[in-house]
Amino acid sequence: MALPSNFDDLLNQIGIELNELNSILSQSIKIVRERINLFPENIILMQIYSTLNNYALFAQNTQRRTQEAIEYLANSENISEENIREFGEDLSEQLGRIIEAKIVVNTIRNRLEK
């Protein structure tokens, strides 16, 4: 069974959001590293650094899981409509998590830039 056409849109949106998240993460990690160099004993900066690295790990894992799921579906010959629906729901949920992570990381970055 072929995947619905809106899956491509959803996958593209996930890719765009992950790229934006990774970009914001890179900027944020760079800023917090600079601050840690100035204030190496600052526990709050270390916590922020850890939080940002956790989000970076989340982004990497999400990218990998999405690619593995797509490969599985592409290589499966007999896939039910229910499995396709569940996959779509999972992708939608992942997109929501990615957007939520972007909001948090962007808020952190904005606070660090002040």
C-alpha positions as MATLAB code, in Angstrom:
seq = 'MALPSNFDDLLNQIGIELNELNSILSQSIKIVRERINLFPENIILMQIYSTLNNYALFAQNTQRRTQEAIEYLANSENISEENIREFGEDLSEQLGRIIEAKIVVNTIRNRLEK';
ca = [
       0.000    0.000    0.000;
       1.311    3.428   -0.950;
       1.788    6.150    1.612;
      -0.615    9.110    1.477;
       0.702   12.194   -0.294;
       0.480   14.327    2.852;
       3.214   12.146    4.393;
       5.718   13.892    2.133;
       4.564   17.271    3.433;
       4.808   16.059    7.017;
       8.274   14.590    6.460;
       9.447   17.781    4.766;
       8.128   19.858    7.667;
       9.924   17.603   10.151;
      13.150   18.043    8.169;
      12.761   21.825    8.097;
      11.983   22.042   11.810;
      14.898   19.747   12.730;
      17.282   21.850   10.635;
      16.062   25.025   12.322;
      16.333   23.391   15.761;
      19.901   22.283   15.037;
      20.812   25.780   13.868;
      19.375   27.417   16.995;
      21.085   24.771   19.144;
      24.468   25.449   17.538;
      24.125   29.180   18.145;
      22.946   28.658   21.716;
      25.680   26.192   22.609;
      28.288   28.566   21.214;
      26.931   31.439   23.320;
      26.749   29.407   26.527;
      30.284   28.066   26.004;
      31.551   31.640   25.740;
      29.721   32.537   28.956;
      31.109   29.466   30.738;
      34.619   30.515   29.735;
      33.989   33.885   31.389;
      32.270   32.414   34.452;
      33.507   28.823   34.870;
      31.968   28.392   38.329;
      28.469   29.436   37.283;
      26.215   26.452   37.961;
      23.265   27.927   36.055;
      25.330   28.197   32.866;
      26.405   24.583   33.270;
      22.769   23.536   33.672;
      21.825   25.471   30.540;
      24.698   23.822   28.675;
      23.447   20.390   29.775;
      19.896   21.235   28.767;
      21.013   22.357   25.317;
      23.038   19.175   24.858;
      19.994   17.122   25.849;
      17.990   18.877   23.134;
      20.811   18.213   20.649;
      20.621   14.519   21.526;
      16.838   14.645   21.136;
      17.236   16.172   17.647;
      19.739   13.491   16.596;
      17.574   10.666   17.924;
      14.454   12.071   16.284;
      16.245   12.334   12.938;
      17.490    8.758   13.202;
      14.128    7.334   14.327;
      12.295    9.119   11.529;
      14.723    7.819    8.905;
      14.511    4.263   10.255;
      10.712    4.336   10.240;
      10.624    5.647    6.676;
      13.031    2.921    5.538;
      10.919    0.288    7.265;
       7.759    1.509    5.548;
       9.489    1.788    2.182;
      10.754   -1.792    2.425;
       7.498   -3.291    3.692;
       5.337   -4.784    0.994;
       2.216   -5.580    2.969;
       1.531   -2.756    5.344;
      -1.936   -2.181    6.701;
      -3.855    1.069    6.696;
      -3.793    0.985   10.497;
       0.023    0.843   10.539;
       0.193    3.746    8.115;
      -2.249    5.729   10.261;
      -0.226    4.996   13.409;
       2.955    6.037   11.628;
       1.311    9.306   10.607;
       0.196    9.934   14.175;
       3.709    9.226   15.450;
       5.186   11.631   12.921;
       2.702   14.324   13.887;
       3.561   13.836   17.541;
       7.282   14.061   16.756;
       6.708   17.278   14.846;
       4.956   18.723   17.881;
       7.878   17.740   20.122;
      10.354   19.282   17.706;
       8.430   22.548   17.635;
       8.221   22.536   21.435;
      11.992   21.974   21.649;
      12.560   24.833   19.209;
      10.509   27.165   21.398;
      12.448   26.224   24.540;
      15.862   26.463   22.883;
      14.972   29.744   21.201;
      13.874   31.162   24.574;
      17.176   30.081   26.114;
      19.114   31.653   23.254;
      17.205   34.909   23.555;
      17.935   35.076   27.284;
      21.604   34.345   26.721;
      21.865   37.108   24.118;
      20.572   39.755   26.526;
];
